[in-house]
Every structure is written in structure tokens, then in C-alpha cells.
């Protein structure tokens, strides 16, 4: 598989990356950088492209998507 090819990803992963990319673009990130960040998040959460076969499924982690707000400094203010 050539670098950058998205053929081994599922439809759900592709949709997830598209939504993440749109979110970054709304926040003012360039299109190219938004795409890179979106796929990095999908790879981190789903551990890369899914491959078929018995026993090869992996669970997804939501940690990378939760980390986003904390990383940028958006914390709840203590009252």
C-alpha cells in the first residue's frame, strides 16, 4: 500500500476523519493541516486501518478526541 492511501480504512473511519477535518477547518486550521490532524486522530483512536479476518478486530479508544480540549487549555473554571 502506498503512503497516503486510504484504501484499508473502513467507511466509518473515513467519515470520522472527514468530521474531524471539518471541525479543525471551522477553528481556522488550514485544509492540509486539518486533514493531517484528522487522520492522525483516527489512527491514534482506531490503531490504523482495519483489516478483515477472524480475530483481527480492535477496540477503538476515545482518549485522543477527549484530549483535544485539555491540550489547548480549555479548562473548566473553578468557582
N, C-alpha and C positions, 0 to 999 in steps of 0.2 A: 504494500500500500504506500503510495507516495505521500510525502509530508503535506499536511493541509487537507488531505482527502477526508471527507465526512461520510464516506460510504458505509463504514462499520457502525455508525450511530443509529439508534432507533428513531422513529418519528417523534416519540415523546422527548427524547434528548434534544433533537433539532428544534422543536417548539420551545422547549425550556430555554435554550440558548438564544433564540430569537426574542423572547420576552425579556430576558436579562439584558440583551443588547439594546432594546428599545428603552429600557429603564435608564441605562447609562447615558444614552443619547439625550434623553429628556433632562438629565442633570448637567449637560454641557460637555460631555466627553466626545472626542472626535469619533467618526464612524469606524475607522480602522482600529483604534484603541478599544472602543466599545466591543467590537467583535472579538478581539483577543481576550479581553477580560471575561466576556460571556463564556467562551469555550473553556477558558481556564477554570471557571467556576463549575461548569458541567463536568469537566474531567475530574476535578477535586471531589465533587459530590458523588459521582457515579463510577469513579475509578476507570475512566476511559470508555471507549466504545464497547458495546455489548456484543458478545459473540454467542452464537447458538450452540446448543448441545446440552446434554444432561449434566447437571451439577455445576454448570458454569455461571449460573446467575449470581449476582452480588447485590447486597442491600445498598440502598442509597443513604447518604448521610446529609443532613440539612445544616451541619455546622458551618460550612463556608458561606452559605447565604445568610445565616444569622450573624456571623462575624462582621459583616459589612458595616452596619451602623455603629458598632462599638469601635471599629478600627478608625472611622473618620472622626470620632469624638462626639457623636450624637448620643449623649447620655441623659438619663432622666435626672432632673434637678431635684435635689433633696429639699424637702420643706421643713 
